[in-house]
Amino acid sequence: MLLNTLTLHTPQTTSEAAKLFKELEDSKVLAGGTFLLNSLKLLKTKGTRTPKNILSLAKVADLKGISSSGSNVTIKAMTTITEIFESQTITERFPILHTICRNISTTPIRNMASFGGNLTCRYTWTELPVAMMALDAHMYFMSPDGTGSVLSAEDFFKNNARSEYLFTHATISHDPLARLAYRRVRKMSEVDQPLLSLCVKTSFKGSQWSQTRVVINSGTAFAQRDYLLEEFLNGKTSGSNLGHEAMNHLTVAIYDTRSTEYKQHMFRVSLRGAIEDLCKSN
Ligand SMILES: Cc1cc2nc3c(=O)[nH]c(=O)nc-3n(C[C@H](O)[C@H](O)[C@H](O)COP(=O)(O)OP(=O)(O)OC[C@H]3O[C@@H](n4cnc5c(N)ncnc54)[C@H](O)[C@@H]3O)c2cc1C
């Protein structure tokens, strides 16, 4: 047997799932399974004990789908990465999400991996956290009594991506003035896992940068904003030198946690490229 003996719980509704999420002891959530199943197999091979209960979300139909209401778009937790990039709503309103999801790993992984899994799995290198923070997404969680709570994506990652309740969906608001640029650097040739990902968002007032968000996923910590760089960029006018000048206004502690000069350099190259893309788009 590939896995140790376990009890599989298969709720059919979000409220049943939310109850089990809180009440089951010694348990793990199974969404698309791309991380969890591998880790359960690996732990068994190493002889390490694995959780007794697995809470599968596969049969919870109301945890799937993308919908919109006015300028708000909702993405539910069990929507797959493929469904996100194939969604017309996402492609039209948030082309950056279409691009990011289209480039995640391979087709089999994208067909299984869920939006919720990418945000809540607590691996520090997955790519949707930076986009969700740049877009100022709000993340919704359901408690066992069926009431919900909400956190900004930024607060969720500041809290080290921990939550005591089931993640159900996120909402993002479409701002027609916002422009976003995204960069990822591949870690190794064998497995397409990013070394870093980052997203820069600004809303231009004429040619001036405003409400800028610079969000970095360093791979060694959860996604975080570079407030110093944002402060420098706000009020600046787009120009050919802005990307270069911006490099003197970084919160270096974010980037210099990486072990080698090459990695530290790649952050600067990527950030500068993203800022230059935005200058050209204005
Ligand atoms: C070979 C490979 C390459 C990959 N490359 C990339 C890449 O390039 N870029 C990238 O961004 N990602 C990449 N991934 C990550 C992939 O996107 C994740 O595997 C995925 O995000 C996890 O989603 P899942 O639905 O499979 O989660 P699962 O493996 O099913 O679950 C993982 C954990 O997430 C948590 N969880 C899931 N859903 C919920 C919920 N609704 N509420 C609370 N907790 C929940 C639980 O703790 C759960 O145990 C790669 C993965 C693999 C295996």
The ligand as a MOL file (V3000), in Angstrom:
LIG
                    3D

  0  0  0     0  0            999 V3000
M  V30 BEGIN CTAB
M  V30 COUNTS 53 58 0 0 0
M  V30 BEGIN ATOM
M  V30 1 C 5.5950 19.0880 -9.6310 0
M  V30 2 C 4.8920 20.3280 -9.1270 0
M  V30 3 C 5.2030 21.5540 -9.6960 0
M  V30 4 C 4.5540 22.7020 -9.2490 0
M  V30 5 N 4.8650 23.9070 -9.8060 0
M  V30 6 C 4.2420 25.0230 -9.3730 0
M  V30 7 C 4.5430 26.2960 -9.9420 0
M  V30 8 O 5.3480 26.4260 -10.8410 0
M  V30 9 N 3.8840 27.3790 -9.4340 0
M  V30 10 C 2.9550 27.2830 -8.4210 0
M  V30 11 O 2.3800 28.2760 -8.0050 0
M  V30 12 N 2.6590 26.0980 -7.8830 0
M  V30 13 C 3.2670 24.9790 -8.3390 0
M  V30 14 N 2.9610 23.7850 -7.7990 0
M  V30 15 C 2.0450 23.7920 -6.6830 0
M  V30 16 C 0.6580 23.4720 -7.0950 0
M  V30 17 O 0.0480 24.6270 -7.6060 0
M  V30 18 C 0.1430 22.9900 -5.7660 0
M  V30 19 O 0.4230 21.6460 -5.7370 0
M  V30 20 C -1.1580 23.3680 -5.3790 0
M  V30 21 O -1.2410 24.7360 -5.2770 0
M  V30 22 C -1.6730 22.6900 -4.1220 0
M  V30 23 O -2.9880 22.5790 -4.4300 0
M  V30 24 P -3.7990 21.2380 -4.2320 0
M  V30 25 O -5.2180 21.5940 -4.5430 0
M  V30 26 O -3.2330 20.0980 -4.9870 0
M  V30 27 O -3.5930 21.0260 -2.6590 0
M  V30 28 P -3.5210 19.6740 -1.8150 0
M  V30 29 O -2.2530 18.9790 -2.0700 0
M  V30 30 O -4.7750 18.8850 -1.9670 0
M  V30 31 O -3.5560 20.2900 -0.3380 0
M  V30 32 C -2.4170 20.8780 0.2350 0
M  V30 33 C -2.8110 21.5650 1.5380 0
M  V30 34 O -3.4410 22.8150 1.2740 0
M  V30 35 C -4.3430 23.1300 2.3350 0
M  V30 36 N -5.6910 23.3580 1.7790 0
M  V30 37 C -6.1080 23.0890 0.5040 0
M  V30 38 N -7.3440 23.5640 0.3130 0
M  V30 39 C -7.7280 24.1540 1.4800 0
M  V30 40 C -8.9010 24.8570 1.9110 0
M  V30 41 N -9.9400 25.0700 1.1000 0
M  V30 42 N -8.9620 25.3350 3.1770 0
M  V30 43 C -7.9180 25.1530 4.0220 0
M  V30 44 N -6.7630 24.5070 3.6790 0
M  V30 45 C -6.6740 24.0090 2.4240 0
M  V30 46 C -4.3280 21.9620 3.2930 0
M  V30 47 O -3.3820 22.2190 4.2970 0
M  V30 48 C -3.8320 20.8490 2.4070 0
M  V30 49 O -3.3010 19.7920 3.1300 0
M  V30 50 C 3.5850 22.6160 -8.2110 0
M  V30 51 C 3.2750 21.3690 -7.6430 0
M  V30 52 C 3.9050 20.2300 -8.0820 0
M  V30 53 C 3.5270 18.9070 -7.4530 0
M  V30 END ATOM
M  V30 BEGIN BOND
M  V30 1 1 1 2
M  V30 2 1 2 3
M  V30 3 2 2 52
M  V30 4 2 3 4
M  V30 5 1 4 5
M  V30 6 1 4 50
M  V30 7 2 5 6
M  V30 8 1 6 7
M  V30 9 1 6 13
M  V30 10 2 7 8
M  V30 11 1 7 9
M  V30 12 1 9 10
M  V30 13 2 10 11
M  V30 14 1 10 12
M  V30 15 2 12 13
M  V30 16 1 13 14
M  V30 17 1 14 15
M  V30 18 1 14 50
M  V30 19 1 15 16
M  V30 20 1 16 17
M  V30 21 1 16 18
M  V30 22 1 18 19
M  V30 23 1 18 20
M  V30 24 1 20 21
M  V30 25 1 20 22
M  V30 26 1 22 23
M  V30 27 1 23 24
M  V30 28 2 24 25
M  V30 29 1 24 26
M  V30 30 1 24 27
M  V30 31 1 27 28
M  V30 32 2 28 29
M  V30 33 1 28 30
M  V30 34 1 28 31
M  V30 35 1 31 32
M  V30 36 1 32 33
M  V30 37 1 33 34
M  V30 38 1 33 48
M  V30 39 1 34 35
M  V30 40 1 35 36
M  V30 41 1 35 46
M  V30 42 1 36 37
M  V30 43 1 36 45
M  V30 44 2 37 38
M  V30 45 1 38 39
M  V30 46 1 39 40
M  V30 47 2 39 45
M  V30 48 1 40 41
M  V30 49 2 40 42
M  V30 50 1 42 43
M  V30 51 2 43 44
M  V30 52 1 44 45
M  V30 53 1 46 47
M  V30 54 1 46 48
M  V30 55 1 48 49
M  V30 56 2 50 51
M  V30 57 1 51 52
M  V30 58 1 52 53
M  V30 END BOND
M  V30 END CTAB
M  END
